[in-house]
Amino acid sequence: MKRRYAPLLVIVNGENAAGGFGLTRESAQHLFAAGADVLTGGNHIWDRKDIILRSPTSRGWCVPPNLPDGTPGRGWGVFEASDGTPVGIVNLLGRVFVKEAECPFRTADLALEALKREAKVVFVDFHAETTAEKIALGWHLDGRRERDCRHPHPLQTADDRVLPGGTAFLCDAGMTGGFDSVIGMDRHAAVRRFLTLMPQRLTPSPGDLRLNGALIAVDPATGRAHSIRRLQIPYDPAAGEARILSGDEPAETARYTARAEVQTLREAGVVPTLALISVGEDPASAIYLKRKSEAAAEVGIEVLRFGTAGRDRDPQRDRPRAFAWARTRRSMASWSSSRSPRPPTPRRFSNRSRPRRTSTASIPRTWDVWRSGCRASCPPHRSASSRLLRHHQIALAGAHVVILGRSNIVGRPLANLLSSRAVNATVTLGHSASGRG
């Protein structure tokens, strides 16, 4: 998940991570080793003797502070994200059906007062039983000072939203474990306990394992959340076997990231714009440009179209192609005189274009510049392929990779990337003549 979404800070609720009950030092170490930056807890955090003897008082821990005096640990603290942003984290316990807890609302007030000078971004992990108490705390915190707020518990809900004051809210982030279960436990034993009211030994369910959570985008300058997105990632037992790598999920992630960046730019008075240049009526190009336009519009990027189609003919001379190029040159000249940087240029203009300004490696000079290691725009097909492999966690170092196709758009740039020192794969480039003779 860290490779896919590149989060700056990963907060994990470790409640019942030790085989379904409590948390031990060993299970906590596993969570940190897996990539957790901060662990939070709940009312079952002390169910294992191991964790009581080794109370979480060091950095990387937060446990509910609204428990009776003498309970080990601390309820809030400031933790540094990977970009250096100080993030205040508060771990609270709900009071409904949990009699030993103090008022979480007043405890939250104390925590925010203590954190206000150190962190603009505040994350609240509220471990509670009822939806009403969770929502009430969300509204209690919203707008007091722009913050980021989340409320996790057993099953993920679909009420993720950004409240008017800039608080990202999710009532239940959801557990990680067996989905074919009753709150993570074997469903058969749980049902028998409800039917008979007799004690039943509960064990974690191994069926349909899923990781639940949320991805939140926050402005570190103001502490206001831009967006919140629920995550539910199923465990794939067939990982490692031959399979087709779908690009749907990484594409959705790219659009999600782009949408947040575009919103930030627009708020700063910058309107991101994509210039598309086409000449003629090539059907494949028309489909390609249409998809580009739709993707740009989806994330809020304005699209400008330059060029002509075959219907734009010179009335005196039946030379549509020549007329099209002349008209496109005039459009490009007009666009370039008022905007910067210059838009991507068709192959016909390659001698006039700047290699570092082009967006693909299809233009010979651009390909040469990029291949030599000089600064230039990364070919999008190469970038998309590498991102797809990274998303599906395909290890390439030392692997033998076969690429079918030797075009300057996909095959050669990708072969150059995978055989570079950064990746260290052995590459075989196949093409239409491979295997003959």
C-alpha atoms as one frame of an Amber mdcrd trajectory, in Angstrom:
protein
   0.000   0.000   0.000   2.881   2.388   0.709   4.325   1.680  -2.729   0.952
   2.236  -4.387  -0.173   5.437  -2.687   3.089   6.923  -1.306   1.548   8.227
   1.940   3.598  10.655   4.030   2.450   9.164   7.349   0.883   5.760   8.078
  -1.248   5.464  11.228  -2.359   1.959  12.230  -4.855   1.071  14.933  -3.262
  -1.994  16.554  -6.329  -3.008  18.550  -6.574  -6.835  18.688  -3.692  -7.346
  16.241  -2.314 -10.174  18.422  -4.350 -13.070  17.064  -7.604 -11.185  17.491
  -7.078 -10.186  21.129  -5.101  -7.211  22.421  -1.624  -6.300  21.237   1.777
  -7.763  22.104   5.250  -6.374  21.683   5.921  -8.885  18.893   2.763  -8.029
  16.940   3.544  -4.323  17.345   7.043  -4.881  15.961   5.522  -6.667  12.956
   3.263  -3.681  12.270   6.178  -1.249  12.461   8.253  -3.508  10.200   5.403
  -3.635   7.673   5.448   0.160   7.359   3.390   1.639  10.189   4.718   4.967
  11.496   2.374   5.342  14.483   0.263   2.795  16.411  -2.955   3.674  18.195
  -5.204   1.523  20.364  -8.588   1.131  22.046 -10.274  -0.495  25.028  -8.706
  -3.920  24.311  -5.151  -2.647  23.916  -4.228  -3.996  27.392  -5.747  -7.487
  27.027  -2.310  -9.113  26.727   0.059  -9.156  29.687   3.063  -8.663  27.404
   2.003  -5.173  26.382   1.242  -4.134  29.972   4.736  -5.059  31.124   6.206
  -3.114  28.223   3.978  -0.051  28.183   3.992   2.038  24.966   5.608   5.220
  26.185   8.084   5.766  23.352   7.514   7.696  20.135   5.348   5.832  17.671
   2.587   5.075  20.183  -0.674   6.688  21.213  -3.207   5.049  23.548  -6.526
   6.430  24.862  -5.871   9.155  27.459  -9.420   9.239  28.804  -8.846   6.065
  30.868  -8.373   6.109  34.669  -5.213   7.625  36.153  -2.307   5.209  36.237
  -2.987   3.642  32.827   0.330   3.403  30.916   1.045   5.369  27.783   0.090
   8.746  26.367  -3.009   9.798  24.494  -1.597  12.336  22.083   1.657  13.490
  20.562   3.313  15.134  17.592   4.816  12.903  14.903   6.774  13.998  11.836
   5.583  12.958   8.377   8.136  11.998   5.749   7.968  15.499   4.216   8.719
  17.089   7.612   5.141  18.134   8.412   4.407  17.886  12.163   1.174  15.915
  12.660  -0.673  15.872  15.963  -2.278  12.490  16.701  -4.971  11.991  19.335
  -6.290   8.561  20.376  -9.637   8.667  22.184 -11.986   6.046  23.619 -15.756
   6.380  23.377 -17.848   6.434  26.544 -21.090   4.817  25.342 -21.025   1.146
  26.491 -17.489   1.728  27.882 -18.137   2.745  31.476 -14.529   3.232  32.572
 -13.807   5.995  30.027 -13.839   9.701  30.844 -15.611  12.184  28.562 -13.903
  12.015  25.120 -15.218  15.460  24.138 -13.536  17.270  27.026 -10.411  15.153
  26.605 -10.305  16.141  22.931 -10.479  19.804  23.965  -7.473  19.325  26.257
  -5.520  17.525  23.501  -6.181  20.193  20.888  -5.160  22.930  23.281  -1.899
  21.091  23.986  -1.176  20.504  20.279  -2.201  23.832  18.756   1.274  25.391
  18.920   3.081  22.354  17.541   0.898  21.020  14.731  -1.642  22.413  12.281
  -2.608  18.974  11.038  -4.362  16.895  13.708  -5.533  13.314  13.309  -8.105
  11.934  15.771  -8.498   8.167  16.133 -11.775   7.722  18.047 -12.316   4.123
  19.149 -16.021   4.001  19.978 -19.052   1.713  19.819 -21.875   3.890  18.506
 -22.169   5.816  15.268 -23.935   8.707  16.973 -21.044   9.346  19.375 -18.537
   9.277  16.520 -20.472  11.699  14.336 -21.080  14.016  17.292 -17.356  14.216
  18.024 -16.673  14.948  14.350 -18.962  17.975  14.444 -17.563  18.975  17.833
 -14.068  19.178  16.329 -14.897  20.547  12.875 -13.846  24.140  12.309 -12.370
  24.622  15.772  -9.069  24.626  14.020  -8.658  23.085  10.596  -7.856  19.467
  11.208  -8.021  15.985   9.862 -10.266  13.566  11.724 -11.007   9.867  11.331
 -12.953   7.355  13.409 -12.072   3.668  12.935 -13.827   0.578  14.317 -14.920
  -2.910  13.198 -16.690  -2.568   9.818 -16.041   0.059   7.179 -18.861   2.483
   6.424 -19.472   4.640   3.357 -19.884   8.065   4.977 -16.445   9.436   4.135
 -16.609  13.189   3.518 -14.911  16.505   4.229 -16.945  18.544   6.713 -17.459
  22.316   6.105 -14.647  23.298   8.489 -12.060  21.198   6.656 -12.267  17.998
   8.733 -11.983  14.723   6.812 -14.435  12.342   8.492 -14.994   8.597   8.255
 -17.225   6.964  10.843 -15.669   3.488  10.546 -12.370   2.988   8.739 -12.861
  -0.749   9.183 -10.829  -3.605  10.532  -8.167  -5.620   8.765  -8.858  -9.345
   8.783 -11.395 -11.929   7.645 -14.346 -10.366   5.838 -16.475 -13.556   6.063
 -16.806 -13.047   9.801 -18.528 -11.267  12.669 -16.200  -8.343  13.435 -13.223
 -10.447  12.376 -14.174 -13.555  14.340 -15.408 -16.942  13.080 -19.056 -16.354
  12.175 -20.328 -19.795  13.247 -19.179 -19.422  16.863 -20.441 -15.836  16.983
 -23.893 -16.834  15.717 -24.103 -19.702  18.240 -23.291 -17.290  21.051 -26.161
 -15.015  20.024 -28.589 -17.932  19.627 -27.781 -19.767  22.864 -26.304 -17.007
  25.062 -23.687 -19.600  26.026 -19.935 -18.899  26.057 -18.207 -19.678  22.778
 -14.511 -19.676  21.988 -13.977 -17.026  19.340 -11.111 -17.316  16.861 -10.131
 -14.974  13.993 -11.752 -15.843  10.684  -9.336 -16.739   7.850 -11.909 -16.205
   5.097 -11.602 -13.399   2.509  -8.876 -11.355   4.196  -9.015  -7.613   3.531
  -7.154  -4.507   4.617  -9.352  -1.486   5.353  -8.335   2.113   5.819  -8.518
   5.604   4.393  -6.256   7.856   2.318  -6.478  11.531   3.264  -5.019  14.559
   1.453  -4.284  17.520   3.736  -2.858  20.983   3.129   0.060  21.185   5.597
  -0.050  24.991   5.582  -3.623  25.275   6.841  -4.335  21.812   8.203  -7.516
  21.597   6.100  -8.310  18.306   4.419  -8.849  18.356   0.656 -10.232  14.848
   0.297 -10.704  11.485   1.950 -10.902   8.161   0.143 -11.859   4.797   1.613
  -9.500   1.878   0.916 -10.398  -1.803   0.928  -7.631  -4.041  -0.380  -8.263
  -7.813  -0.586  -5.485 -10.279   0.075  -4.544 -12.086  -3.146  -3.447 -15.685
  -2.409  -2.460 -16.107  -6.067   0.149 -13.336  -5.869   3.316 -14.467  -7.601
   1.566 -16.612 -10.219   1.167 -15.569 -13.841  -1.610 -13.003 -14.134  -2.831
 -10.026 -16.136  -1.939  -6.727 -14.486  -4.964  -4.459 -14.535  -4.370  -0.744
 -14.854  -7.771   0.311 -13.481  -6.703   0.761  -9.855  -3.414   2.638 -10.492
  -5.236   4.839 -13.009  -7.842   5.663 -10.370  -5.064   6.513  -7.932  -3.373
   8.773 -10.506  -6.660  10.601 -11.163  -7.256  10.972  -7.427  -3.812  12.533
  -6.948  -4.147  14.743 -10.024  -7.567  16.003  -8.916  -6.159  17.162  -5.574
  -3.167  18.849  -7.256  -5.402  20.596  -9.803  -7.644  21.883  -7.026  -4.607
  23.284  -5.203  -3.394  25.035  -8.369  -6.811  26.499  -9.129  -7.087  27.856
  -5.598  -3.739  29.564  -6.213  -5.075  31.155  -9.428  -3.372  28.742 -11.862
  -5.551  26.962 -14.443  -3.858  23.703 -15.582  -4.281  23.319 -19.330  -3.590
  20.467 -21.750  -2.933  21.371 -25.401  -3.739  18.625 -27.934  -2.480  18.993
 -31.509  -3.731  16.774 -34.331  -3.594  16.851 -38.110  -5.694  14.706 -40.395
  -8.305  12.071 -39.577  -6.379   9.112 -38.208  -9.011   7.010 -36.309  -6.544
   5.727 -33.711  -5.344   9.261 -32.942  -8.932  10.482 -32.629  -9.692   7.824
 -29.994  -6.436   8.552 -28.178  -7.105  12.299 -28.047 -10.705  11.751 -26.958
  -9.574   9.659 -23.997  -6.971  12.242 -23.088  -9.631  14.961 -23.145 -12.023
  12.917 -20.982  -9.327  12.094 -18.433  -8.230  15.729 -18.222 -11.790  16.982
 -17.805 -12.419  14.433 -15.053  -9.686  15.923 -12.854 -10.428  19.551 -13.740
  -7.771  20.228 -16.399  -8.865  22.462 -19.271  -8.253  21.128 -22.777  -7.313
  23.118 -25.882  -7.451  21.486 -29.323  -5.233  22.558 -32.229  -5.081  21.198
 -35.749  -7.546  20.376 -38.497  -9.371  17.419 -39.947  -9.659  16.382 -43.585
 -12.874  18.352 -44.048 -10.894  21.616 -43.773  -9.783  21.753 -47.378  -8.291
  24.600 -49.350 -11.132  25.671 -51.691  -8.689  26.541 -54.521  -6.352  23.567
 -54.251  -7.286  20.029 -53.322  -4.361  19.664 -50.939  -6.011  19.120 -47.518
  -2.850  17.868 -45.839  -0.770  20.913 -46.795  -3.601  23.242 -45.778  -3.943
  21.427 -42.467  -0.262  21.826 -41.641  -0.332  25.525 -42.489  -3.356  26.107
 -40.290  -1.843  24.118 -37.433   1.383  26.133 -37.651  -0.628  29.336 -37.301
  -2.500  27.909 -34.296   0.750  26.859 -32.677   2.336  30.232 -33.290  -0.636
  31.994 -31.738  -0.670  29.664 -28.750   3.074  29.872 -28.176   3.037  33.680
 -28.235   0.586  33.812 -25.307   1.409  30.729 -23.245   4.423  28.907 -21.879
   5.670  26.215 -21.995   5.018  25.384 -25.648   2.590  22.551 -26.396   3.760
  19.150 -27.721   4.539  19.291 -31.432   3.780  16.793 -34.209   6.622  14.935
 -35.934   6.564  17.359 -38.871   7.745  20.148 -36.566  10.475  18.133 -34.837
  13.261  20.258 -36.263  11.714  23.357 -34.670  10.751  21.795 -31.353  12.668
  21.713 -28.113  13.283  18.085 -27.089  12.865  18.878 -23.394   9.407  20.338
 -24.085   7.881  17.297 -25.818   5.739  14.817 -23.930   6.583  11.565 -25.727
   9.649   9.877 -27.169   8.047   9.545 -30.582  10.002  12.536 -31.899  13.530
  11.378 -32.792  15.372  14.258 -31.137  13.364  13.900 -27.946  14.123  10.176
 -27.815  17.842  10.834 -28.247  17.871  13.455 -25.486  15.937  11.267 -23.055
  18.010   8.153 -23.793  21.269  10.050 -23.204  20.148  10.818 -19.649  19.642
  14.543 -20.148  16.686  16.290 -18.589  13.572  15.815 -20.700   9.920  14.911
 -20.281   9.533  11.259 -19.324   7.759   9.294 -22.094   4.256   8.649 -20.708
   4.051   5.039 -21.912   7.305   4.226 -20.141   6.169   5.998 -17.001   2.774
   4.261 -17.046   4.352   0.832 -17.492   6.765   1.313 -14.616   3.962   2.630
 -12.406   1.802  -0.402 -13.228   4.621  -2.778 -12.276   5.262  -0.873  -9.048
   1.558  -0.865  -8.184   1.356  -4.659  -8.491   4.620  -5.026  -6.549   6.517
  -6.812  -9.329  10.179  -7.199  -8.335  12.353  -6.641 -11.422  15.911  -6.581
 -10.068  17.676  -9.587 -11.622  14.543 -10.670 -13.511  14.444 -11.552 -17.209
  11.921  -9.310 -18.974  10.683  -9.888 -22.521   9.216  -6.824 -24.283   7.230
  -7.393 -27.459   7.629  -4.385 -29.735  10.535  -2.080 -30.556   8.793   1.221
 -31.251  10.229   4.529 -30.054   6.989   5.172 -28.185   6.815   2.091 -25.938
   9.256  -0.742 -26.608  12.631   1.005 -26.714  12.008   3.520 -23.868  10.719
   0.724 -21.622  13.678  -1.529 -22.450  16.036   1.332 -21.646  14.331   1.891
 -18.307  14.229  -1.753 -17.199  17.860  -2.394 -18.133  19.097   0.739 -16.334
  21.003   0.608 -13.050  17.907   1.837 -11.254  16.012  -1.370 -12.117  18.725
  -3.924 -13.092  16.551  -6.260 -15.167  17.811  -8.298 -18.124  15.751  -7.317
 -21.171  14.992  -9.177 -24.389  13.363  -7.036 -27.069  11.115  -9.060 -29.342
   9.673  -7.814 -32.646   8.000  -8.962 -35.857  11.120 -10.744 -37.098  11.947
 -12.528 -33.834  12.183 -16.303 -34.162  12.636 -16.376 -37.949  15.349 -18.536
 -39.380
